[in-house]
């Protein structure tokens, strides 16, 4: 039986992972920093965001950018890539 791909719920996951690693942080270390900033988050949730299986809301993205000392725009892939991603059957709209 062919493996079914997981639905994609965000477009920032791969860039979050890249930025986190460039800062020398593990998922657990990032979760601790975010938790200390007031976001009840676990390593498992960070992993889910990075894999694209968990949505993020604007305030979470702003906090991620703040903690990682990055611009919000750094989390988004180029527009054409986003367009292709959100029009793919794997992208979960709700």
N, C-alpha and C positions, 0 to 999 in steps of 0.2 A: 504494500500500500504506500503511495507517495506521501512524503512528509508534507504536512500543511504548514505554511509559513504563519508566523504570529502576526497579528494585526499591528500596524505601526500607529502610534498615538501622538507622536511628537516629531518634530524635525530637528531638534537641537541636540539629541542624545549623543551622536558621534562627536560633535564639537565640544560638548561638555566633557566627554572622556578625554579628548585631546588636550583641552585646556587644563583639566585637573592633573593629568600626567605631566604636563609641561611645568606645573607648579610643584611637582614632586610629592603630590598627595595621593594616598590610597583612598578608596571609596570610604573606608571606615574613618579616616582622618577628616575627610570632607564632611561626612555626616556629623562628626563631633563638632566641627566649627559651625556648621549650620544649626545644630541643636543649641549650641551656646548663644547663637544669635536669635533664638526664639522659634525656630522651626522644628517641630517634633518630627524628625526624620531618622531613618535607619540606613545602614549600609545597603540593605536589601532594596530600599526605595531608591537610593542613588543608582544602584545597578539597573533597576527597572527604568529609570529615566534615561540612562545611558543606552540601554538596549532599544529604546523607543516604545516600550510597552506601557509606560505610564505617562499621562498628560502632565503638563506643567501649566500653571497659571502665571499671570504677569507678575504678581508680587514674589512668587518663587524664583522666577527668572531674574528679577532685579536683585534679590538676595544672593543668588548664585553669582551674579556678576560682581556684586559688592565683595563677597567673601573671597572670590578668586581674582579680584582686582583686574577685571576684564570689562570690556564694553559689551553691552547687551547685543550689539550687532555681530560680535565675534561668534556668538552661539549659532547663528543662522548660516546655512549653506547659501551659495549663489542662487539667485531667484529662479533660474531655469531648472536647477536641481530640485528646488522646493516644488515648483510647478509639476514636474514629473512625478515626484513622490506623492503629492496629495491627489494626483489623478490616477494613481495606481490602485488596483483592487485591494492591495494589502493595507492601504491607509484607512483607518477606522475613524469615521466622521462623528460618531456618537458613542 
